[in-house]
Amino acid sequence: LTWQQAASPYPLPWQEAAAYVEQLNAKCFGGKTGWRLPTVNELLSLLDENPLQPLEAVFSTGQKWFWSADLHGKIERWYVNLDMGYTATQDMGCLNHIRAVCSLK
């Protein structure tokens, strides 16, 4: 997977996540057009990376809560808190950052 290094500059409601990712694809961000929201497991895999190298050394700082592509009912979606290392659900209107992912294929 290729991760977007700098997440969305400000948190967005889940409904706007698709539009954000569409903009990345329209701009051919990083020379790629397959950007999408990551799954919960993909986001959690960031915590399994090198434990001696904090996430801040790889990604921009300040953004810790991220929407995933995973659904939970009609009005809730899963998000991941990378700072505390857990996942939970929130109403789609809550604000979280978006860190897009793209497959290497």
Biopython code that builds the backbone (N, CA, C, O; Angstrom):
import numpy as np
from Bio.PDB.StructureBuilder import StructureBuilder

atoms = [
    (1, "LEU", "N", (0.833, -1.194, 0.000)),
    (1, "LEU", "CA", (0.000, 0.000, 0.000)),
    (1, "LEU", "C", (0.869, 1.246, 0.000)),
    (1, "LEU", "O", (1.956, 1.267, 0.576)),
    (2, "THR", "N", (0.374, 2.268, -0.649)),
    (2, "THR", "CA", (0.977, 3.592, -0.595)),
    (2, "THR", "C", (0.042, 4.473, 0.212)),
    (2, "THR", "O", (-1.151, 4.561, -0.081)),
    (3, "TRP", "N", (0.587, 5.125, 1.228)),
    (3, "TRP", "CA", (-0.210, 5.989, 2.097)),
    (3, "TRP", "C", (-0.004, 7.445, 1.734)),
    (3, "TRP", "O", (1.090, 7.854, 1.346)),
    (4, "GLN", "N", (-1.044, 8.207, 1.863)),
    (4, "GLN", "CA", (-0.958, 9.650, 1.728)),
    (4, "GLN", "C", (-0.189, 10.146, 2.949)),
    (4, "GLN", "O", (-0.632, 9.939, 4.078)),
    (5, "GLN", "N", (0.958, 10.798, 2.743)),
    (5, "GLN", "CA", (1.790, 11.195, 3.870)),
    (5, "GLN", "C", (1.119, 12.257, 4.727)),
    (5, "GLN", "O", (1.075, 12.135, 5.951)),
    (6, "ALA", "N", (0.607, 13.275, 4.102)),
    (6, "ALA", "CA", (-0.104, 14.326, 4.835)),
    (6, "ALA", "C", (-1.598, 14.081, 4.685)),
    (6, "ALA", "O", (-2.124, 14.051, 3.573)),
    (7, "ALA", "N", (-2.261, 13.910, 5.789)),
    (7, "ALA", "CA", (-3.703, 13.668, 5.758)),
    (7, "ALA", "C", (-4.447, 14.940, 5.378)),
    (7, "ALA", "O", (-3.836, 15.978, 5.127)),
    (8, "SER", "N", (-5.753, 14.849, 5.339)),
    (8, "SER", "CA", (-6.560, 16.036, 5.045)),
    (8, "SER", "C", (-6.149, 17.150, 6.008)),
    (8, "SER", "O", (-5.898, 16.885, 7.183)),
    (9, "PRO", "N", (-6.078, 18.380, 5.530)),
    (9, "PRO", "CA", (-5.589, 19.468, 6.377)),
    (9, "PRO", "C", (-6.505, 19.794, 7.552)),
    (9, "PRO", "O", (-6.073, 20.407, 8.528)),
    (10, "TYR", "N", (-7.745, 19.392, 7.463)),
    (10, "TYR", "CA", (-8.697, 19.628, 8.550)),
    (10, "TYR", "C", (-9.645, 18.437, 8.606)),
    (10, "TYR", "O", (-9.826, 17.746, 7.604)),
    (11, "PRO", "N", (-10.246, 18.190, 9.754)),
    (11, "PRO", "CA", (-11.170, 17.055, 9.868)),
    (11, "PRO", "C", (-12.456, 17.309, 9.083)),
    (11, "PRO", "O", (-12.908, 18.446, 8.944)),
    (12, "LEU", "N", (-13.025, 16.227, 8.578)),
    (12, "LEU", "CA", (-14.230, 16.299, 7.753)),
    (12, "LEU", "C", (-15.264, 15.299, 8.249)),
    (12, "LEU", "O", (-14.905, 14.291, 8.857)),
    (13, "PRO", "N", (-16.547, 15.564, 7.999)),
    (13, "PRO", "CA", (-17.551, 14.534, 8.260)),
    (13, "PRO", "C", (-17.375, 13.403, 7.243)),
    (13, "PRO", "O", (-16.829, 13.611, 6.159)),
    (14, "TRP", "N", (-17.838, 12.217, 7.602)),
    (14, "TRP", "CA", (-17.637, 11.052, 6.732)),
    (14, "TRP", "C", (-18.236, 11.266, 5.347)),
    (14, "TRP", "O", (-17.690, 10.783, 4.355)),
    (15, "GLN", "N", (-19.349, 11.983, 5.271)),
    (15, "GLN", "CA", (-19.993, 12.204, 3.979)),
    (15, "GLN", "C", (-19.071, 12.942, 3.007)),
    (15, "GLN", "O", (-19.203, 12.772, 1.795)),
    (16, "GLU", "N", (-18.156, 13.742, 3.504)),
    (16, "GLU", "CA", (-17.253, 14.496, 2.640)),
    (16, "GLU", "C", (-15.970, 13.734, 2.324)),
    (16, "GLU", "O", (-15.153, 14.192, 1.525)),
    (17, "ALA", "N", (-15.795, 12.581, 2.946)),
    (17, "ALA", "CA", (-14.586, 11.785, 2.722)),
    (17, "ALA", "C", (-14.481, 11.335, 1.268)),
    (17, "ALA", "O", (-13.402, 11.381, 0.677)),
    (18, "ALA", "N", (-15.602, 10.901, 0.693)),
    (18, "ALA", "CA", (-15.583, 10.438, -0.698)),
    (18, "ALA", "C", (-15.186, 11.563, -1.649)),
    (18, "ALA", "O", (-14.429, 11.342, -2.593)),
    (19, "ALA", "N", (-15.690, 12.753, -1.404)),
    (19, "ALA", "CA", (-15.349, 13.897, -2.258)),
    (19, "ALA", "C", (-13.865, 14.235, -2.135)),
    (19, "ALA", "O", (-13.222, 14.587, -3.123)),
    (20, "TYR", "N", (-13.330, 14.130, -0.934)),
    (20, "TYR", "CA", (-11.908, 14.395, -0.724)),
    (20, "TYR", "C", (-11.058, 13.399, -1.525)),
    (20, "TYR", "O", (-10.097, 13.785, -2.189)),
    (21, "VAL", "N", (-11.424, 12.126, -1.453)),
    (21, "VAL", "CA", (-10.674, 11.093, -2.173)),
    (21, "VAL", "C", (-10.849, 11.266, -3.681)),
    (21, "VAL", "O", (-9.899, 11.057, -4.435)),
    (22, "GLU", "N", (-12.038, 11.640, -4.129)),
    (22, "GLU", "CA", (-12.266, 11.890, -5.550)),
    (22, "GLU", "C", (-11.357, 13.006, -6.062)),
    (22, "GLU", "O", (-10.857, 12.935, -7.185)),
    (23, "GLN", "N", (-11.144, 14.032, -5.242)),
    (23, "GLN", "CA", (-10.249, 15.123, -5.632)),
    (23, "GLN", "C", (-8.817, 14.621, -5.800)),
    (23, "GLN", "O", (-8.120, 15.022, -6.733)),
    (24, "LEU", "N", (-8.381, 13.746, -4.896)),
    (24, "LEU", "CA", (-7.035, 13.177, -5.033)),
    (24, "LEU", "C", (-6.906, 12.418, -6.341)),
    (24, "LEU", "O", (-5.905, 12.552, -7.044)),
    (25, "ASN", "N", (-7.913, 11.621, -6.669)),
    (25, "ASN", "CA", (-7.886, 10.841, -7.912)),
    (25, "ASN", "C", (-7.964, 11.740, -9.139)),
    (25, "ASN", "O", (-7.294, 11.476, -10.137)),
    (26, "ALA", "N", (-8.768, 12.796, -9.082)),
    (26, "ALA", "CA", (-8.887, 13.716, -10.213)),
    (26, "ALA", "C", (-7.571, 14.443, -10.485)),
    (26, "ALA", "O", (-7.243, 14.733, -11.635)),
    (27, "LYS", "N", (-6.823, 14.733, -9.428)),
    (27, "LYS", "CA", (-5.527, 15.413, -9.555)),
    (27, "LYS", "C", (-4.397, 14.442, -9.863)),
    (27, "LYS", "O", (-3.260, 14.859, -10.082)),
    (28, "CYS", "N", (-4.709, 13.139, -9.881)),
    (28, "CYS", "CA", (-3.692, 12.104, -10.069)),
    (28, "CYS", "C", (-2.580, 12.306, -9.023)),
    (28, "CYS", "O", (-1.388, 12.309, -9.331)),
    (29, "PHE", "N", (-3.033, 12.473, -7.780)),
    (29, "PHE", "CA", (-2.139, 12.757, -6.656)),
    (29, "PHE", "C", (-1.052, 11.691, -6.561)),
    (29, "PHE", "O", (-1.342, 10.495, -6.555)),
    (30, "GLY", "N", (0.187, 12.131, -6.488)),
    (30, "GLY", "CA", (1.315, 11.209, -6.403)),
    (30, "GLY", "C", (1.465, 10.324, -7.626)),
    (30, "GLY", "O", (2.107, 9.276, -7.564)),
    (31, "GLY", "N", (0.869, 10.744, -8.747)),
    (31, "GLY", "CA", (0.941, 9.959, -9.969)),
    (31, "GLY", "C", (0.039, 8.742, -9.965)),
    (31, "GLY", "O", (0.212, 7.835, -10.779)),
    (32, "LYS", "N", (-0.936, 8.714, -9.043)),
    (32, "LYS", "CA", (-1.820, 7.561, -8.915)),
    (32, "LYS", "C", (-3.288, 8.004, -8.968)),
    (32, "LYS", "O", (-3.623, 9.141, -8.636)),
    (33, "THR", "N", (-4.146, 7.082, -9.391)),
    (33, "THR", "CA", (-5.574, 7.382, -9.452)),
    (33, "THR", "C", (-6.423, 6.371, -8.689)),
    (33, "THR", "O", (-7.648, 6.391, -8.808)),
    (34, "GLY", "N", (-5.815, 5.506, -7.923)),
    (34, "GLY", "CA", (-6.566, 4.488, -7.185)),
    (34, "GLY", "C", (-6.720, 4.788, -5.712)),
    (34, "GLY", "O", (-6.814, 3.862, -4.907)),
    (35, "TRP", "N", (-6.748, 6.060, -5.332)),
    (35, "TRP", "CA", (-6.858, 6.422, -3.921)),
    (35, "TRP", "C", (-8.235, 6.055, -3.383)),
    (35, "TRP", "O", (-9.239, 6.139, -4.091)),
    (36, "ARG", "N", (-8.264, 5.644, -2.106)),
    (36, "ARG", "CA", (-9.513, 5.265, -1.441)),
    (36, "ARG", "C", (-9.327, 5.422, 0.065)),
    (36, "ARG", "O", (-8.213, 5.614, 0.553)),
    (37, "LEU", "N", (-10.442, 5.336, 0.789)),
    (37, "LEU", "CA", (-10.358, 5.307, 2.252)),
    (37, "LEU", "C", (-9.828, 3.941, 2.677)),
    (37, "LEU", "O", (-10.200, 2.930, 2.082)),
    (38, "PRO", "N", (-8.983, 3.890, 3.677)),
    (38, "PRO", "CA", (-8.472, 2.606, 4.147)),
    (38, "PRO", "C", (-9.489, 1.877, 5.024)),
    (38, "PRO", "O", (-10.414, 2.485, 5.561)),
    (39, "THR", "N", (-9.305, 0.589, 5.156)),
    (39, "THR", "CA", (-10.118, -0.187, 6.091)),
    (39, "THR", "C", (-9.560, 0.012, 7.504)),
    (39, "THR", "O", (-8.460, 0.536, 7.676)),
    (40, "VAL", "N", (-10.317, -0.406, 8.496)),
    (40, "VAL", "CA", (-9.842, -0.334, 9.878)),
    (40, "VAL", "C", (-8.549, -1.126, 10.023)),
    (40, "VAL", "O", (-7.592, -0.651, 10.633)),
    (41, "ASN", "N", (-8.520, -2.331, 9.463)),
    (41, "ASN", "CA", (-7.312, -3.156, 9.585)),
    (41, "ASN", "C", (-6.103, -2.509, 8.929)),
    (41, "ASN", "O", (-4.988, -2.622, 9.440)),
    (42, "GLU", "N", (-6.308, -1.838, 7.813)),
    (42, "GLU", "CA", (-5.192, -1.139, 7.161)),
    (42, "GLU", "C", (-4.684, -0.004, 8.044)),
    (42, "GLU", "O", (-3.474, 0.171, 8.192)),
    (43, "LEU", "N", (-5.591, 0.763, 8.630)),
    (43, "LEU", "CA", (-5.165, 1.834, 9.533)),
    (43, "LEU", "C", (-4.439, 1.276, 10.755)),
    (43, "LEU", "O", (-3.413, 1.814, 11.170)),
    (44, "LEU", "N", (-4.970, 0.206, 11.326)),
    (44, "LEU", "CA", (-4.328, -0.389, 12.497)),
    (44, "LEU", "C", (-2.959, -0.973, 12.161)),
    (44, "LEU", "O", (-2.101, -1.088, 13.036)),
    (45, "SER", "N", (-2.752, -1.342, 10.902)),
    (45, "SER", "CA", (-1.443, -1.876, 10.517)),
    (45, "SER", "C", (-0.350, -0.823, 10.673)),
    (45, "SER", "O", (0.824, -1.166, 10.812)),
    (46, "LEU", "N", (-0.724, 0.455, 10.651)),
    (46, "LEU", "CA", (0.266, 1.508, 10.863)),
    (46, "LEU", "C", (0.865, 1.427, 12.263)),
    (46, "LEU", "O", (2.011, 1.823, 12.479)),
    (47, "LEU", "N", (0.090, 0.916, 13.205)),
    (47, "LEU", "CA", (0.587, 0.765, 14.569)),
    (47, "LEU", "C", (1.559, -0.399, 14.680)),
    (47, "LEU", "O", (2.370, -0.441, 15.605)),
    (48, "ASP", "N", (1.488, -1.341, 13.753)),
    (48, "ASP", "CA", (2.349, -2.513, 13.787)),
    (48, "ASP", "C", (3.687, -2.283, 13.091)),
    (48, "ASP", "O", (4.557, -3.154, 13.097)),
    (49, "GLU", "N", (3.841, -1.111, 12.497)),
    (49, "GLU", "CA", (5.107, -0.819, 11.827)),
    (49, "GLU", "C", (6.225, -0.777, 12.860)),
    (49, "GLU", "O", (6.007, -1.160, 14.010)),
    (50, "ASN", "N", (7.365, -0.340, 12.497)),
    (50, "ASN", "CA", (8.537, -0.310, 13.362)),
    (50, "ASN", "C", (8.229, 0.402, 14.678)),
    (50, "ASN", "O", (8.021, 1.616, 14.680)),
    (51, "PRO", "N", (8.197, -0.328, 15.800)),
    (51, "PRO", "CA", (7.860, 0.303, 17.081)),
    (51, "PRO", "C", (8.922, 1.290, 17.565)),
    (51, "PRO", "O", (8.652, 2.111, 18.442)),
    (52, "LEU", "N", (10.120, 1.215, 17.001)),
    (52, "LEU", "CA", (11.174, 2.151, 17.386)),
    (52, "LEU", "C", (11.081, 3.465, 16.634)),
    (52, "LEU", "O", (11.746, 4.439, 16.985)),
    (53, "GLN", "N", (10.260, 3.490, 15.606)),
    (53, "GLN", "CA", (10.074, 4.703, 14.810)),
    (53, "GLN", "C", (8.640, 5.183, 14.981)),
    (53, "GLN", "O", (7.719, 4.562, 14.451)),
    (54, "PRO", "N", (8.434, 6.274, 15.710)),
    (54, "PRO", "CA", (7.063, 6.751, 15.927)),
    (54, "PRO", "C", (6.403, 7.187, 14.624)),
    (54, "PRO", "O", (7.076, 7.533, 13.654)),
    (55, "LEU", "N", (5.071, 7.162, 14.622)),
    (55, "LEU", "CA", (4.319, 7.548, 13.431)),
    (55, "LEU", "C", (4.687, 8.949, 12.950)),
    (55, "LEU", "O", (4.670, 9.226, 11.751)),
    (56, "GLU", "N", (5.018, 9.827, 13.893)),
    (56, "GLU", "CA", (5.341, 11.202, 13.520)),
    (56, "GLU", "C", (6.573, 11.268, 12.623)),
    (56, "GLU", "O", (6.735, 12.227, 11.869)),
    (57, "ALA", "N", (7.441, 10.261, 12.693)),
    (57, "ALA", "CA", (8.626, 10.252, 11.839)),
    (57, "ALA", "C", (8.264, 9.900, 10.399)),
    (57, "ALA", "O", (9.024, 10.201, 9.478)),
    (58, "VAL", "N", (7.111, 9.267, 10.201)),
    (58, "VAL", "CA", (6.688, 8.836, 8.870)),
    (58, "VAL", "C", (5.602, 9.751, 8.316)),
    (58, "VAL", "O", (5.628, 10.106, 7.137)),
    (59, "PHE", "N", (4.651, 10.131, 9.158)),
    (59, "PHE", "CA", (3.514, 10.936, 8.724)),
    (59, "PHE", "C", (3.514, 12.294, 9.408)),
    (59, "PHE", "O", (4.176, 12.496, 10.426)),
    (60, "SER", "N", (2.763, 13.215, 8.831)),
    (60, "SER", "CA", (2.621, 14.535, 9.435)),
    (60, "SER", "C", (1.962, 14.406, 10.805)),
    (60, "SER", "O", (1.173, 13.491, 11.046)),
    (61, "THR", "N", (2.290, 15.315, 11.676)),
    (61, "THR", "CA", (1.793, 15.247, 13.050)),
    (61, "THR", "C", (0.495, 16.014, 13.210)),
    (61, "THR", "O", (0.083, 16.761, 12.322)),
    (62, "GLY", "N", (-0.134, 15.823, 14.339)),
    (62, "GLY", "CA", (-1.333, 16.576, 14.674)),
    (62, "GLY", "C", (-2.630, 15.893, 14.285)),
    (62, "GLY", "O", (-3.693, 16.244, 14.798)),
    (63, "GLN", "N", (-2.559, 14.943, 13.404)),
    (63, "GLN", "CA", (-3.765, 14.258, 12.956)),
    (63, "GLN", "C", (-3.714, 12.820, 13.465)),
    (63, "GLN", "O", (-2.860, 12.033, 13.057)),
    (64, "LYS", "N", (-4.636, 12.495, 14.355)),
    (64, "LYS", "CA", (-4.597, 11.189, 15.011)),
    (64, "LYS", "C", (-5.858, 10.349, 14.787)),
    (64, "LYS", "O", (-5.803, 9.124, 14.888)),
    (65, "TRP", "N", (-6.983, 10.984, 14.489)),
    (65, "TRP", "CA", (-8.252, 10.280, 14.317)),
    (65, "TRP", "C", (-8.594, 10.270, 12.835)),
    (65, "TRP", "O", (-8.642, 11.317, 12.189)),
    (66, "PHE", "N", (-8.837, 9.046, 12.293)),
    (66, "PHE", "CA", (-9.052, 8.901, 10.860)),
    (66, "PHE", "C", (-10.286, 8.056, 10.562)),
    (66, "PHE", "O", (-10.535, 7.036, 11.206)),
    (67, "TRP", "N", (-11.052, 8.506, 9.568)),
    (67, "TRP", "CA", (-12.173, 7.710, 9.085)),
    (67, "TRP", "C", (-11.650, 6.495, 8.340)),
    (67, "TRP", "O", (-10.606, 6.548, 7.689)),
    (68, "SER", "N", (-12.386, 5.403, 8.445)),
    (68, "SER", "CA", (-12.100, 4.225, 7.636)),
    (68, "SER", "C", (-13.224, 4.070, 6.616)),
    (68, "SER", "O", (-14.222, 4.790, 6.656)),
    (69, "ALA", "N", (-13.047, 3.131, 5.716)),
    (69, "ALA", "CA", (-14.074, 2.839, 4.720)),
    (69, "ALA", "C", (-15.154, 1.922, 5.288)),
    (69, "ALA", "O", (-16.187, 1.714, 4.653)),
    (70, "ASP", "N", (-14.924, 1.381, 6.465)),
    (70, "ASP", "CA", (-15.834, 0.386, 7.035)),
    (70, "ASP", "C", (-17.106, 1.018, 7.595)),
    (70, "ASP", "O", (-17.067, 2.040, 8.281)),
    (71, "LEU", "N", (-18.221, 0.388, 7.287)),
    (71, "LEU", "CA", (-19.531, 0.873, 7.704)),
    (71, "LEU", "C", (-19.972, 0.198, 8.998)),
    (71, "LEU", "O", (-19.553, -0.915, 9.315)),
    (72, "HIS", "N", (-20.828, 0.899, 9.734)),
    (72, "HIS", "CA", (-21.435, 0.337, 10.948)),
    (72, "HIS", "C", (-22.856, 0.882, 11.034)),
    (72, "HIS", "O", (-23.085, 1.943, 11.613)),
    (73, "GLY", "N", (-23.785, 0.168, 10.470)),
    (73, "GLY", "CA", (-25.165, 0.637, 10.471)),
    (73, "GLY", "C", (-25.409, 1.722, 9.443)),
    (73, "GLY", "O", (-24.603, 1.941, 8.538)),
    (74, "LYS", "N", (-26.558, 2.407, 9.604)),
    (74, "LYS", "CA", (-26.963, 3.419, 8.625)),
    (74, "LYS", "C", (-26.326, 4.781, 8.863)),
    (74, "LYS", "O", (-26.093, 5.526, 7.911)),
    (75, "ILE", "N", (-26.041, 5.121, 10.123)),
    (75, "ILE", "CA", (-25.545, 6.472, 10.394)),
    (75, "ILE", "C", (-24.205, 6.497, 11.122)),
    (75, "ILE", "O", (-23.707, 7.573, 11.452)),
    (76, "GLU", "N", (-23.620, 5.343, 11.376)),
    (76, "GLU", "CA", (-22.324, 5.297, 12.053)),
    (76, "GLU", "C", (-21.276, 4.675, 11.140)),
    (76, "GLU", "O", (-21.572, 3.824, 10.302)),
    (77, "ARG", "N", (-20.046, 5.127, 11.331)),
    (77, "ARG", "CA", (-18.899, 4.613, 10.582)),
    (77, "ARG", "C", (-17.753, 4.370, 11.564)),
    (77, "ARG", "O", (-17.695, 4.973, 12.635)),
    (78, "TRP", "N", (-16.849, 3.479, 11.179)),
    (78, "TRP", "CA", (-15.694, 3.173, 12.022)),
    (78, "TRP", "C", (-14.601, 4.213, 11.817)),
    (78, "TRP", "O", (-14.395, 4.705, 10.707)),
    (79, "TYR", "N", (-13.914, 4.535, 12.882)),
    (79, "TYR", "CA", (-12.738, 5.397, 12.808)),
    (79, "TYR", "C", (-11.641, 4.766, 13.657)),
    (79, "TYR", "O", (-11.905, 3.877, 14.466)),
    (80, "VAL", "N", (-10.415, 5.229, 13.466)),
    (80, "VAL", "CA", (-9.274, 4.718, 14.226)),
    (80, "VAL", "C", (-8.564, 5.891, 14.875)),
    (80, "VAL", "O", (-8.287, 6.902, 14.229)),
    (81, "ASN", "N", (-8.276, 5.745, 16.154)),
    (81, "ASN", "CA", (-7.476, 6.716, 16.893)),
    (81, "ASN", "C", (-6.062, 6.145, 16.968)),
    (81, "ASN", "O", (-5.790, 5.262, 17.781)),
    (82, "LEU", "N", (-5.161, 6.648, 16.120)),
    (82, "LEU", "CA", (-3.807, 6.125, 16.080)),
    (82, "LEU", "C", (-2.981, 6.548, 17.289)),
    (82, "LEU", "O", (-1.991, 5.896, 17.620)),
    (83, "ASP", "N", (-3.373, 7.619, 17.940)),
    (83, "ASP", "CA", (-2.638, 8.083, 19.115)),
    (83, "ASP", "C", (-2.814, 7.101, 20.275)),
    (83, "ASP", "O", (-1.850, 6.785, 20.973)),
    (84, "MET", "N", (-4.027, 6.624, 20.480)),
    (84, "MET", "CA", (-4.324, 5.721, 21.587)),
    (84, "MET", "C", (-4.382, 4.262, 21.133)),
    (84, "MET", "O", (-4.414, 3.358, 21.968)),
    (85, "GLY", "N", (-4.395, 4.026, 19.829)),
    (85, "GLY", "CA", (-4.368, 2.678, 19.297)),
    (85, "GLY", "C", (-5.665, 1.904, 19.455)),
    (85, "GLY", "O", (-5.644, 0.735, 19.842)),
    (86, "TYR", "N", (-6.785, 2.534, 19.162)),
    (86, "TYR", "CA", (-8.065, 1.820, 19.241)),
    (86, "TYR", "C", (-8.976, 2.245, 18.103)),
    (86, "TYR", "O", (-8.726, 3.234, 17.413)),
    (87, "THR", "N", (-10.044, 1.467, 17.925)),
    (87, "THR", "CA", (-11.047, 1.777, 16.921)),
    (87, "THR", "C", (-12.421, 1.810, 17.582)),
    (87, "THR", "O", (-12.663, 1.119, 18.572)),
    (88, "ALA", "N", (-13.299, 2.606, 17.032)),
    (88, "ALA", "CA", (-14.656, 2.736, 17.570)),
    (88, "ALA", "C", (-15.548, 3.261, 16.445)),
    (88, "ALA", "O", (-15.099, 3.477, 15.320)),
    (89, "THR", "N", (-16.821, 3.459, 16.780)),
    (89, "THR", "CA", (-17.743, 4.011, 15.791)),
    (89, "THR", "C", (-18.156, 5.417, 16.203)),
    (89, "THR", "O", (-18.153, 5.767, 17.383)),
    (90, "GLN", "N", (-18.508, 6.203, 15.211)),
    (90, "GLN", "CA", (-19.012, 7.562, 15.425)),
    (90, "GLN", "C", (-20.105, 7.834, 14.404)),
    (90, "GLN", "O", (-20.176, 7.197, 13.353)),
    (91, "ASP", "N", (-20.952, 8.794, 14.741)),
    (91, "ASP", "CA", (-21.943, 9.284, 13.810)),
    (91, "ASP", "C", (-21.224, 9.874, 12.601)),
    (91, "ASP", "O", (-20.153, 10.466, 12.743)),
    (92, "MET", "N", (-21.799, 9.719, 11.423)),
    (92, "MET", "CA", (-21.184, 10.205, 10.187)),
    (92, "MET", "C", (-20.927, 11.706, 10.185)),
    (92, "MET", "O", (-20.094, 12.192, 9.421)),
    (93, "GLY", "N", (-21.639, 12.445, 11.040)),
    (93, "GLY", "CA", (-21.458, 13.887, 11.091)),
    (93, "GLY", "C", (-20.276, 14.328, 11.942)),
    (93, "GLY", "O", (-19.908, 15.503, 11.922)),
    (94, "CYS", "N", (-19.678, 13.409, 12.687)),
    (94, "CYS", "CA", (-18.500, 13.752, 13.487)),
    (94, "CYS", "C", (-17.334, 14.081, 12.559)),
    (94, "CYS", "O", (-17.346, 13.729, 11.380)),
    (95, "LEU", "N", (-16.347, 14.746, 13.097)),
    (95, "LEU", "CA", (-15.220, 15.195, 12.286)),
    (95, "LEU", "C", (-13.963, 14.388, 12.586)),
    (95, "LEU", "O", (-13.526, 14.304, 13.734)),
    (96, "ASN", "N", (-13.388, 13.798, 11.547)),
    (96, "ASN", "CA", (-12.118, 13.087, 11.622)),
    (96, "ASN", "C", (-11.313, 13.401, 10.377)),
    (96, "ASN", "O", (-11.863, 13.843, 9.368)),
    (97, "HIS", "N", (-10.024, 13.177, 10.447)),
    (97, "HIS", "CA", (-9.167, 13.384, 9.287)),
    (97, "HIS", "C", (-9.301, 12.215, 8.313)),
    (97, "HIS", "O", (-9.872, 11.175, 8.641)),
    (98, "ILE", "N", (-8.769, 12.407, 7.130)),
    (98, "ILE", "CA", (-8.774, 11.387, 6.105)),
    (98, "ILE", "C", (-7.337, 11.168, 5.659)),
    (98, "ILE", "O", (-6.636, 12.111, 5.290)),
    (99, "ARG", "N", (-6.915, 9.929, 5.698)),
    (99, "ARG", "CA", (-5.600, 9.546, 5.169)),
    (99, "ARG", "C", (-5.855, 8.475, 4.126)),
    (99, "ARG", "O", (-6.143, 7.323, 4.450)),
    (100, "ALA", "N", (-5.745, 8.870, 2.886)),
    (100, "ALA", "CA", (-6.066, 7.964, 1.783)),
    (100, "ALA", "C", (-4.945, 6.936, 1.595)),
    (100, "ALA", "O", (-3.800, 7.137, 2.000)),
    (101, "VAL", "N", (-5.330, 5.842, 0.967)),
    (101, "VAL", "CA", (-4.403, 4.757, 0.679)),
    (101, "VAL", "C", (-4.610, 4.336, -0.766)),
    (101, "VAL", "O", (-5.697, 4.486, -1.324)),
    (102, "CYS", "N", (-3.551, 3.808, -1.358)),
    (102, "CYS", "CA", (-3.615, 3.367, -2.757)),
    (102, "CYS", "C", (-2.844, 2.056, -2.862)),
    (102, "CYS", "O", (-1.746, 1.937, -2.320)),
    (103, "SER", "N", (-3.407, 1.086, -3.548)),
    (103, "SER", "CA", (-2.702, -0.169, -3.769)),
    (103, "SER", "C", (-1.566, 0.054, -4.766)),
    (103, "SER", "O", (-1.650, 0.922, -5.635)),
    (104, "LEU", "N", (-0.526, -0.724, -4.631)),
    (104, "LEU", "CA", (0.642, -0.573, -5.498)),
    (104, "LEU", "C", (0.405, -1.075, -6.918)),
    (104, "LEU", "O", (1.183, -0.749, -7.815)),
    (105, "LYS", "N", (-0.633, -1.849, -7.143)),
    (105, "LYS", "CA", (-0.912, -2.415, -8.471)),
    (105, "LYS", "C", (-1.164, -1.334, -9.486)),
    (105, "LYS", "O", (-1.414, -1.631, -10.654)),
]
sb = StructureBuilder()
sb.init_structure("model")
sb.init_model(0)
sb.init_chain("A")
sb.init_seg("    ")
for serial, (resi, resn, name, xyz) in enumerate(atoms, 1):
    if name == "N":
        sb.init_residue(resn, " ", resi, " ")
    sb.init_atom(name, np.array(xyz, "f"), 0.0, 1.0, " ", f" {name:<3s}", serial, name[0])
structure = sb.get_structure()
